[in-house]
Amino acid sequence: MTIIAIVSQKGGSGKTTLSVNLAAAAEAAGAVALIIDTDPQATASQWGEWRSDKAPEVIDSAPPRIQAKVDAAKAQGATFIVIDTPPHADSAASRAVEAADMVLIPCRPSAFDLAAIKTTVSLVRLFDKPAYVVFTAGPPQAPRMYEEAVELVQSFGIDACPHILPGRAVYRHASAAGASVIEFEPGGKAAIEISTLHMWTIAHVNMLTAPHKGV
Amino acid sequence: MSRFANLADKSKVKQAREDMTPKPFAAPAAQLAGPTKGQPTSNGRAGRKAIAAYFSPEMSLAMHVCARKHGLSLQELMGEAFDDVLRKYGQSPVGGRA
């Protein structure tokens, strides 16, 4: 059972895109995935409606009910839960972080966006949860730029995920069709990138939650 | 075939936009009757006034997290803070949590 909170106080960072595609990658890898949409704009729920609730399913939740829904979903067989949160929402974000095994903070690799993640970083610190910045919507090939972005992120006291999700048109096309990038363009670059991120996430959470022997 | 539809707040059969009203405020009859024993009192709006103010995102976050950590609603926490500040300035507390 893996619970991932997708949190960023900045709008337009790719929270919902990451949420639905990460859950779809989990489903494609054999998990029973569920997306909990806490955003009043209900973008993830809209995506779920467009695909007629085909797995991975999307359910909505008011912030105070997140934990109860996670527990209930677990009892109903969910093995991978992604909690999507709205920007500028401290209540939803803090409840999601509290319920999660790991927090992913999508962020565009730009100075404005990077500066704005400080608030999100302080939130995950308060709850002492492992968290990683995932660079989204940036250029696919810009090693120097990503190096600098990683350095900046580390100066905030948080690590960046080694896998980036560059901006690709297929995300827009897939979302509009109520699909994930894996369904829309199997074997495409975006599909490979999100699958790699999913595998890294699973491996990382397993490592973090594995019982420590001799402690 | 929906596995988790029972967990959704809004019925998936209805249009998602149909009920956008926040749940605590959706029962005017209950509000008019006033808070009853054993029910949370913090969400009732009847006969109350809103006090709004703008703060930095850090302040907002700190207040939400503080409330959460102590199992309070933000309203209860603010009520407590207002009572504290009234005492600080030599005035009688109003009973912020009531």
Chai-1 contact restraints between the chains, C-beta under 6 A:
chainA,res_idxA,chainB,res_idxB,connection_type,confidence,min_distance_angstrom,max_distance_angstrom,comment,restraint_id
A,L34,B,F4,contact,1.0,0.0,6.0,A-B,restraint_1
A,A42,B,A16,contact,1.0,0.0,6.0,A-B,restraint_2
A,S45,B,A16,contact,1.0,0.0,6.0,A-B,restraint_3
A,D53,B,S2,contact,1.0,0.0,6.0,A-B,restraint_4
A,E57,B,F4,contact,1.0,0.0,6.0,A-B,restraint_5
A,I59,B,F4,contact,1.0,0.0,6.0,A-B,restraint_6
A,I59,B,L7,contact,1.0,0.0,6.0,A-B,restraint_7
A,I59,B,A8,contact,1.0,0.0,6.0,A-B,restraint_8
A,D60,B,A8,contact,1.0,0.0,6.0,A-B,restraint_9
A,D60,B,D9,contact,1.0,0.0,6.0,A-B,restraint_10
A,D60,B,K10,contact,1.0,0.0,6.0,A-B,restraint_11
A,K69,B,L7,contact,1.0,0.0,6.0,A-B,restraint_12
A,A72,B,L7,contact,1.0,0.0,6.0,A-B,restraint_13
A,A73,B,F4,contact,1.0,0.0,6.0,A-B,restraint_14
A,D90,B,S60,contact,1.0,0.0,6.0,A-B,restraint_15
A,D90,B,L61,contact,1.0,0.0,6.0,A-B,restraint_16
A,D90,B,H64,contact,1.0,0.0,6.0,A-B,restraint_17
A,S91,B,H64,contact,1.0,0.0,6.0,A-B,restraint_18
A,S94,B,H64,contact,1.0,0.0,6.0,A-B,restraint_19
A,S94,B,V65,contact,1.0,0.0,6.0,A-B,restraint_20
A,S94,B,R68,contact,1.0,0.0,6.0,A-B,restraint_21
A,T119,B,P57,contact,1.0,0.0,6.0,A-B,restraint_22
A,L123,B,L61,contact,1.0,0.0,6.0,A-B,restraint_23
A,L126,B,V65,contact,1.0,0.0,6.0,A-B,restraint_24
